[in-house]
Amino acid sequence: MKRPCALAEWLFRFASSQKNVDRLAMWLGGTVSIVGVVLAIVILVMLILR
């Protein structure tokens, strides 16, 4: 059987811990939330100034 690449091995090790997956989900969710709030504020300001 062919050995998986180093990235695949790292991903398997990373995903084997639920704590790692939870931390990644919280980080990504927070980032998306912040980007969404900033985008909403920018659109609001543009609509008000128009």
Order of alpha helices (4+ residues) and beta strands (2+ residues): alpha-alpha
